[in-house]
Amino acid sequence: MHHLKDNGENILSVATRDHVFVPTGTSDLLVAASAAVISSPKKMLDLGCGSGFVGLALAKLGRCTSPLYASDVSADAVALASENARGAGVSYIAKEGSMFSPWGTEKFDVIIDDVAGISDDIAALSSWYPSGVHCDAGRDGTKWICQILAQASGYLEDRGVLIFPVLSLSNEERILRAVAQSFSSYVVIGERDWFLPDAISEKTDLLTALLADGSIRCKQKFGKWLWSTRIYQATNGRLLS
């Protein structure tokens, strides 16, 4: 189970399951940052919903109108997210499909994106992707997010926003160039540093190679490797406030 607490009170518990991406600290940060900038309920799409945690958390916090929309490339994820929505009492429209393919001409005020976005070499060593769940974002981790950035405007209402994490275990500079090509403005709305797990930090040769070609960005502190998550809000109009 993964939980959301508000003022110490548990307001959401979502079940997790084999073959479905499990929420992480980045998921929690994405919820907190999104809730801070969304001031009133919006028509929302949870893109790459996994267990449904991010979208359901924002629904329980009163940040989206009913129904909440969600999609994932995994049929198992869509089934689990739908079950979690029923358990949470949230009206939910969930569809299976890659990126925006399920949504036709539908448009949203807010799209929350949590699609895989780290270097495949790092993902293969991590415990973040359970059996049957693949990152497949390429050596520099940008494959999916760059495609989403190129397409997202077509699924946003006027002044709609895309909120998404950028992990330094990917090529941040390439991602931000893609943001600038598709959106008129963007801003960081949340940030946190994390220690690399030992299983990854011990692979010095791999880290050195990925750092050298710009595929990832990490720094050392207290003798350990640190990486970061930044949550961005992008729009072609006025940013949420």
Secondary structure, DSSP 4 states (H G I P E B T S, - for coil): -EEEEETTEEEEEE---TTSPPP-HHHHHHHHHHHHH--S-B-EEEET-TTSHHHHHHHHTT-BPSSEEEEES-HHHHHHHHHHHHHHT--EEEEESSTTTT-TT--EEEEEE----S-HHHHHHSSSS-TT------TTS-HHHHHHHHHGGGGEEEEEEEEEEEETTS-HHHHHHHHHHH-SEEEEEEEEEEEPPHHHHT-HHHHHHHHHTTS---EEETTEEEEEEEEEEEESSPPP-
